[in-house]
Amino acid sequence: MNLRLLILNLQLCFLFIPSAAKAQGQAELTLTLEQAITLAADSSLEAFRSKNMYLAGYWQYRTYRAGRLPGVSLNLTPVQYYRDITRRYDSNEDIDVYRKQQSYYAYGGLQVEQNLDWLGGSFFVNSSLGYMRNFGDNAYTQYTSVPVRIGYTQELIGYNPFKWERKIEPLKYEKAKKEFIYNMEQISEQVTGYFFDLAMAQVEYDMATDNVASTDTLYRVGEERQKIASITQADLLTLRLDALNARNKLQNATIDLKRAMFALASYLNFDKNTVIRLRLPAHPLKQSLSVDEALAHARENNPRFLDLRRQILEAEQQVDRTKREAMFDASVSASIGFNQVANTLSDAYRKPLQQDVVSVSISIPLVDWGVRKGRYNIARNTLNVTQTSARQEEVSLEEDLLMTVGDFNVQQQLVGSAEEALSLAQMAYAETKQRFIIGKADINSLTLSLNRQQEAERSYIHALRSHKLSYYKIRKLTLYDFDLKIPLSRKFDYE
């Protein structure tokens, strides 16, 4: 757990303590958007899933790296015992006869092997020892040893899987790493949506609560003014209707608030009864993003672009495999070492004889009725389809990023305009309400002013939500921190 998350948890603990005492068993806390994002990245089920997806890719890459290192294997046959009747040829009688056989055999071998990526062959060094004991009338014991043997095997013109693994596996791990960061940014985007859903629900609830109090007050004022014939009976009935409608809206707003609060609490993996109050972000600093810069970062960092490269490489790999399989196969295997056989263990390692083995094999397909050629053509056409699909996907991703960057640059201005409109609407409603109380404004002017104020509050929350969602979507698509001017992968420290 990093220091930032530790400090956040301590802050939340202090927020829980006083709230729990007054909420009758319900925990209550106040969250900012940044705190909600940090908690979601650490505790949400989506974060848990993303971490395990990354770990699967990480261990796959570790397995690939381990395969590039020398491998050491020990092969043992400690016990192999025979007691049976077998058929043997008797040269003196020139006939086959059945004879009893009873023998014991044991073997052990140690081998070190190294794969060579560029050549596609395998280099090995091994040593072995065998023991055989025959029982019966012709009992005897033999040891056979290979103190050391060095060899190499190589496909001469065949398919080289090591070369393609060297290209594809690091790209797959880089994609897994950046996909993890991408998913973390997507969590930021998702929790931002839940955050502002709750923020809007809280605003609607607060407006409904204020509206109930305001309409009750105005109805009482209307009753007094109706007594002195300052307003008509129709206006008084309208005020009464507004009070009833305000209570109905408050009930609906309460239901929506609970639903939005439960959704955010569930996403953050909190207790379902947690009462959450939000602190809205401050007015964002003006920041203009360059479309060309965003596209450059997306092409370099976006895991979808990396995955498209991987798909093309795998299609090219299949083309290379089928192309080489359509030719004749040729391989060579050579080894040099020492071996010996003797009746005692010490003699088996004395004066060993040189052992040389060279093997060249060739397999030439004469007639296969076009099977290999068909496989090659299928792989080549698949490569063309993959390249075309990849280009279409790239264009779609670029268009999505272009639209999002454009929206972000416009939404910064909209947030400022919505904030100014909210301030003006609040002052206008307060003034109109005061004028209504003293009898200088009618009910229609008051209703219109209230509707404008409420619409301005909704517009401000909506503009702030759109701005934040666009910002985190751009971070997700580019995996770049435009505030610190560094790629998000540079801060990657997952353990």
C-alpha positions, 0 to 999 in steps of 0.5 A: 500500500503506497503512502497516498493510499495510507493517508487517505485511509486514515482520513476516512477513518476520522470521517467515519468516527463522528458520523457513525455516532449520529447516524444510528449504525450507518457509517457516513463519510464525505468524499472528493472525486480524487478520494473516490478514484483512489479507493476504487483503484484499490478496493473495487471488484473491477480493480481486483479483476484487472490486477489478476488479468495483469498477473496472468500476462506477467507470469506468461512473460516470466515463463517466456523469459525462463525459456530463454535461459539454459534448462537443466534436466535430470532423467532417472530410471532407478529401477527396471526389473525383468523376469519373463520368458522371451524368444531367442535365436540359437545359432548352433541349432539354427532355431528359435527357442524360449528362454528364461530371462531375469535382469535389472537395469538402472539409468541416470542422465543430466542434461543442460540445454540452451535454445538459440533464438536467431538460429532456431536450434538447440545446443546441449551438453549431457552426461549419463550412466547406465547399469545392467545386471543379468541373473541366472546361469550366465550372470554378469554385470555391465556399466555404460557411461557417457562422461560428457557429450556436446551436441547441436540440433538445427532445422535448416530451412524449417520454421523457427518459433523462437524468432517469432516468440522473441518478437511477440512475447515482449509485445504481449507483456507490454500490452498486458502492462498497459492494459492494466493501466488502461483498466485503472483509468477506465475505473477512474472514468466509471467511478467519475460517472457514479460520483456525478450520478450521486452528485446530481441526485444529491443536488436534486434532493437538496433542491427538493428539500429547499423547495418543500421549505420554500413552498410551505413558507410561500403558501403561508405568506399567500394565506396572509396576503389572500386575507387582505385580498392581495392575491386571488384564490387561484394564486393561493391554490397554485401555491398549495399545489406547488407545496404538494408537488414539492413533497412528491418530488422530495419523495422521488428525489429521496429514492433516487438518492438512495439508489445512486448512493448504493451504486457508488458504495457498491462500486467502491466495495463499501457497506451498502448502508454507508451514507456518502456525501460528496464534495464537488471538484473546484472549477478546473484550470484552463487547459487546452490539449493538442489533438496531434499530441494526444494522437501521438501518445495514443499510438505509442501507449494505447494497448489496443494499438499494441494488440493490433500490432500483435495480431498482425505479427501472429498472422505474419507468423502463421504465413511464415510457418505455412510457407516453410511447411510447404517446402521440403524439410531438412534438419541436422543433428551433431554431437561429439563426446566420449563413452565406455562400457565395462564390468565395474563402475571405475572401469566405465570411466577409464580410457573412454572412447570417442563418440561421434554422431552426425545425422542429416534428415530430409523430408520432401513432399511429392504429392499432397494435392495442394494441401500445403499450398492451400494452408499458405494461401489461407494464412496469407489471406488471413494476414490481409484481412487482419491488416485491413481490420487493424487499419479500420480499428486504428481509424475508429480509435483515432476518431474517438480520440479526436472527438473526445479532445474536441469535447474537452476543449469546449467543455472547459468553457461550458463549465465556466459559463454554467458556473456563472449562470448558476450564480446569476440564477441564484441571485435572481431567485433570491431577489424574486422571492424577496419581492414576492414576499413583500408583494412586488412580484407575482406567482408566475415570476417566482415559479419561472425564477425558481425553475431557472435556478434549478435548471442552472444547478443541473446544467452546472453539475452536467457540465462538470461531469462531462468535463471530468469524464472527457478528461479521464477518457483522454487519459485512458486513450492516451495513457498520458498524464497531461498535468505532469507531462509524463506517460502513465507507464512511467509511474507503473510500480505494480508488485 
